[in-house]
């Protein structure tokens, strides 16, 4: 199959009667297994985690799986007709190298979905902001009365919803760089919120940028790319756009179609004159980074044909998504905020900049080999105290040494909450914005954020009411 731009596209694999090996039993692996079973394949699942770790993550093999192999390296794919892989299994994994040597095709959940989806696809990727932007575009679609589904790296697993999707459905997907490892289709509207250093413990910078660029690679001339004109790498990627270029900026007016901020208002332009969507003062999300997310969402929504008033209603009522600067409540006049999604220093910097009040900052988790100098310098002026926990606690505490007078090293999140509570004063913000992944102690950032919420709610004097 060949696209109008000359790109050779592969067709979805025929799986009926085939032996398929699924790597990883995460959300994607279970979605893959169910789809494969429903389409007549024989399915074996291999996951390196122990049975105990899978149970803790709520990961159970779907009914019909022939065999589940756990607690050992991924099974050798010899003898299988197809390998179906979750995004957590990186493309250079020896098991996938072995599959390629054997000539066994490899597919993934996102690859299959983009091949099979009959509806219009909107895909959003980026180093930060993609979850908020995706959720907001989904809210805009609902306000506009557009038949839509939100999925991918956020929302529900998409393969299981294929039967609900018609050519009139708009499917809004958050797509991570690891999902883009395996795709050979691009969404009809593809957006990149920004590309900044992240995941350098897994990929080189050039590899990481290349994966983000892959959301544009297979677009056709009639497709649209929405890029952040304020981000250096995103601007460089404008040269890769094959179709219609749409720009987003919180600074100056952009040429052509797009969205930007001017004189305290978010404006959009399609093919005509600029139109005001809403005043910046009506946005309920904190921080300049969220202003950028709202502006990007308006650029995407405008390109998707959503009415301006529907976009404005969605923005005015949107208070964010869980674990992203999510206010949990207050204790003795201090506001506690869950920003567990912040798994890189850059995201923690954005979180800190959202607060004018003094911050007690909680850093921890697993390091991603990212630069900490910018976080250290911002903490010098923004943080009353820093509490460091988890596997990277020593690293974070060392980075904060000399910048913050009060830096405490503990082992667990529970200990970190207790120490942070002892450091707060009325009017402070206590911010869990870890700058590291959760994988030293939790299966994902959501579980870490849920644990934080529960610990905060157990503190004496906790209330969900927060002073403005």
DAJO-V955729 format. One line per field, one symbol per residue. ss: DSSP state (~ for helix, > for strand, _ for the rest). phi: phi as a letter, one per 40 degrees, with the letter a starting at -180 (. if undefined). burial: # if it has 9 or more other ideal C-beta (glycine too) atoms within 8 Angstrom, else .. Layout:
ss=???
phi=???
burial=???
This chain:
ss=_>_____>__________>>>>>___~~~~~~~~~~~~___>>>>>>___~~~~~~__________>>>>___________>>>>________~~~~~~~~~__>>>>~~~~~~~~___>>>>>>____~~~~~~~~~~~~~~____>>>>>___>__~~~~~~_____>>>>>____~~~_______>>>>____________~~~~~~~~~~~~~______>>>>>___~~~~~~~~~___>>>>>>________>>>>>__>>>>>_____>>>>>~~~_____~~~~~~~~~~~~~~~~____~~~~~~~~~~________>>>>>>__>>>>>______~~~~~~~~~_____>>>>>>_>______~~~~~~~~~~>>>>>>>___~~~~~~~~______>>>___~~~~~~~~~~~_____>>>>>>>_>_______~~~~~~~~~~~~~____>>_____
phi=.bcdcgccbccdccbcgccbbccgbcdcccccccccccbgccbbbbbcccdccccccgbbccdhccabbbgadddccdgccabbbcccccccddccccccccgccbbaccdcccccccccbbbbbicagcccccccccccccccgccabbagcbgcccdcbdcccbdcccbbbcbccccccbcbbbccbbbbcibbdafccbbcdcccccccccccdbcbcccbbbbcccbdcccccdccccbccbbbacbcdbcgciaabafgbcbbacbbccbccacdccccccgcccccccccccccccccgccdccccccccbcbhbdgbfcccibbfgbcbbcbcccbadcccdccdccbcccbcbbbihbcbgbcbcccdcccdbbbcabbbbgdcdcccccccdgcbcbbbbbcbcdcccccdccbcbdgcbbbcbcgbccccbbcaccccccccdccccccdgcaccbcc
burial=..#.....#.....#..#########.##########...#.#####.#...###.#.#..#..#..###...##.#..#.######.#...#.######...#.############.##########################.#.########.######..#...##############################.#..#....##.##########..#########.###.##..##########...#..#####...#####.....#.##.#.##.#.##################.#.#.#######.#.##.#########.#######################..###########.#.#.#######.############.###.##..##..##.#.##.###.###.##...###########.###..#####.###.###.#..#......
